[in-house]
Each structure stands twice: as structure tokens, then as C-alpha cells.
């Protein structure tokens, strides 16, 4: 569980009060805390029907993508990318979380019933390269478009 502790420390480091963040994770029955985006990472939020195939493409080409979240209805998938990406991102249907926004983050070492990690943080700060994410999105979208032709 050392990896989870490191991931907890890495995530909590962006909170205004990291100790309060860790306390919230321990005591919140949902096992979630609000964290500010734009400090150590931004988040690109894809619709689930594109996000899951994009993650499939990414995991075939990367040993370790950055953290990836899914919401409780599997309607959205959030990819953690370097800070500053949200401000530069142009993409139809893609939401961004950067400076001034907050995300719901589950405890990385525990199962939760709502928002959950598809790829938990590794604690080392690994993030997904936005250019690689964009290529994976294009490949996933092309596959989805091709599926409708058969």
C-alpha cells in the first residue's frame, strides 16, 4: 500500500490544506475530496463513449498513462495532463479543468461507489502527454466512426 500513500501525498499536495484533504478522505463516507486543478495538473474531460476507447488506445502505447478518473455514471472520463493544457485545448465536446476549477478526487487506495480511478495516480507525478492523448482520441473516434459503417 506504499504506492497508495505516495499517491495520496501527491494528490493532497495541491490542496490549500493538505492535512485537511487527507482528513476529508479518511472521514468522508464517499471517500472523496475536492482538489484544485491547474497546480500540478489539469484535467481533460471526455464524454464516456469517447473516453473509454481513448484510454484503450493509450494503454496499448504507454506503459503508464497519467491518472484517469471516471464519474459515477461512466458519462465522463477525465485524463490528468500537465498544467496549462486546459488553457490551450481546443476540442468540441471536451471539457477542461484548469486554474480556478476544482475536481472531485476519490482516495487512490480505496474503492468508492461514485467517482473512481480507472488509472490511479502513481505518486511520481506521471501525467498523460496532451499530444499523445489527442492522437489517441483521433484513433478512438475513427474506430467509433468505422464501427457504424459495418
C-alpha positions as CSV (number, residue, x, y, z in Angstrom):
1,X,0.0,0.0,0.0
2,X,3.1,2.3,-0.1
3,X,2.1,3.3,-3.6
4,X,-1.3,4.5,-2.4
5,X,0.3,6.6,0.4
6,X,2.6,8.2,-2.2
7,X,-0.4,8.8,-4.5
8,X,-2.3,10.3,-1.5
9,X,0.6,12.7,-0.7
10,X,0.9,13.7,-4.4
11,X,-2.8,14.5,-4.8
12,X,-3.1,16.2,-1.4
13,X,-0.1,18.4,-2.1
14,X,-2.2,20.6,-4.4
15,X,-4.9,21.2,-1.7
16,X,-4.9,24.5,0.1
17,X,-4.6,22.5,3.3
18,X,-3.1,19.0,2.5
19,X,-3.7,17.7,6.0
20,X,-7.4,18.7,5.9
21,X,-7.6,17.0,2.5
22,X,-6.2,13.7,3.9
23,X,-8.6,14.1,6.9
24,X,-11.5,14.5,4.5
25,X,-10.6,11.4,2.6
26,X,-10.4,9.4,5.8
27,X,-13.7,10.6,7.2
28,X,-15.9,11.4,4.1
29,X,-18.3,8.3,3.7
30,X,-17.9,8.7,-0.1
31,X,-14.1,8.7,0.2
32,X,-13.7,11.8,-2.0
33,X,-12.2,15.3,-1.6
34,X,-12.3,18.4,-3.7
35,X,-8.9,19.3,-5.3
36,X,-8.0,22.4,-7.3
37,X,-6.9,21.8,-10.9
38,X,-4.2,23.9,-12.5
39,X,-1.4,23.5,-10.0
40,X,0.2,20.1,-10.5
41,X,-2.1,19.0,-13.3
42,X,-5.1,20.0,-15.5
43,X,-7.8,17.5,-16.4
44,X,-9.3,17.0,-19.9
45,X,-12.8,15.5,-19.5
46,X,-14.1,13.4,-22.4
47,X,-17.6,12.0,-22.9
48,X,-17.6,8.4,-21.8
49,X,-18.3,7.0,-25.2
50,X,-15.0,8.6,-26.4
51,X,-13.1,8.4,-23.2
52,X,-13.1,4.7,-22.7
53,X,-11.9,3.9,-26.3
54,X,-9.3,6.6,-25.9
55,X,-8.0,5.0,-22.7
56,X,-7.8,1.7,-24.6
57,X,-5.6,3.2,-27.3
58,X,-3.4,5.0,-24.7
59,X,-2.9,1.8,-22.6
60,X,-1.7,0.0,-25.7
61,X,1.0,2.6,-26.5
62,X,2.0,3.6,-22.9
63,X,3.3,1.5,-20.0
64,X,1.9,4.0,-17.6
65,X,-0.6,6.8,-18.6
66,X,-1.3,9.5,-16.2
67,X,-4.2,9.3,-13.8
68,X,-7.7,8.8,-15.3
69,X,-11.0,9.3,-13.5
70,X,-14.5,8.1,-14.4
71,X,-17.7,9.6,-13.0
72,X,-20.3,7.5,-11.3
73,X,-22.5,7.1,-14.4
74,X,-19.5,6.4,-16.7
75,X,-20.7,9.5,-18.6
76,X,-17.3,11.3,-18.4
77,X,-13.7,10.2,-18.3
78,X,-11.0,12.7,-17.0
79,X,-7.4,12.5,-18.1
80,X,-4.7,14.2,-16.0
81,X,-2.4,16.3,-18.2
82,X,0.3,18.9,-17.5
83,X,-0.8,22.3,-16.0
84,X,-1.5,24.8,-18.7
85,X,-3.1,22.3,-21.1
86,X,-6.7,23.3,-20.3
87,X,-6.0,26.9,-21.4
88,X,-4.6,25.8,-24.8
89,X,-7.0,22.9,-25.5
90,X,-9.5,23.3,-28.4
91,X,-11.8,20.4,-28.8
92,X,-15.5,20.0,-29.4
93,X,-17.3,18.3,-26.6
94,X,-14.2,18.2,-24.4
95,X,-14.4,19.9,-21.0
96,X,-11.3,21.2,-19.2
97,X,-10.4,21.7,-15.6
98,X,-7.5,24.2,-15.1
99,X,-6.8,27.1,-12.8
100,X,-9.9,28.2,-10.9
101,X,-11.7,24.9,-11.1
102,X,-12.0,22.0,-8.7
103,X,-12.4,18.3,-9.3
104,X,-13.8,15.5,-7.1
105,X,-11.0,13.1,-6.4
106,X,-11.5,9.7,-4.7
107,X,-9.0,8.3,-2.3
108,X,-6.5,6.5,-4.5
109,X,-6.1,3.5,-2.3
110,X,-9.8,2.6,-1.7
111,X,-12.8,1.6,-3.7
112,X,-15.5,4.2,-3.9
113,X,-19.1,4.0,-5.1
114,X,-19.0,7.2,-7.1
115,X,-16.1,8.8,-8.9
116,X,-13.4,6.2,-9.3
117,X,-9.9,5.8,-10.7
118,X,-9.5,3.9,-14.0
119,X,-5.8,4.6,-13.7
120,X,-4.8,5.6,-10.2
121,X,-2.0,8.2,-9.7
122,X,1.4,6.5,-9.3
123,X,2.6,9.1,-6.8
124,X,5.5,10.1,-9.0
125,X,3.6,12.7,-10.8
126,X,3.1,10.8,-14.1
127,X,0.8,12.7,-16.4
128,X,-0.5,12.0,-19.9
129,X,1.2,13.9,-22.7
130,X,-1.6,16.0,-24.3
131,X,-0.3,15.4,-27.9
132,X,-0.4,11.7,-27.3
133,X,-3.9,12.0,-25.8
134,X,-5.1,13.9,-28.8
135,X,-3.7,11.2,-31.2
136,X,-5.4,8.5,-29.1
137,X,-8.6,10.5,-29.2
138,X,-8.5,10.7,-33.0
139,X,-7.8,7.0,-33.3
140,X,-10.6,6.2,-30.9
141,X,-13.0,8.5,-32.8
142,X,-12.0,7.0,-36.2
143,X,-12.7,3.5,-34.8
144,X,-16.0,4.6,-33.4
145,X,-17.0,6.1,-36.8
146,X,-15.8,2.9,-38.6
147,X,-18.0,0.7,-36.3
148,X,-21.1,2.4,-37.6
149,X,-20.3,1.5,-41.2
150,X,-20.3,-2.3,-40.8
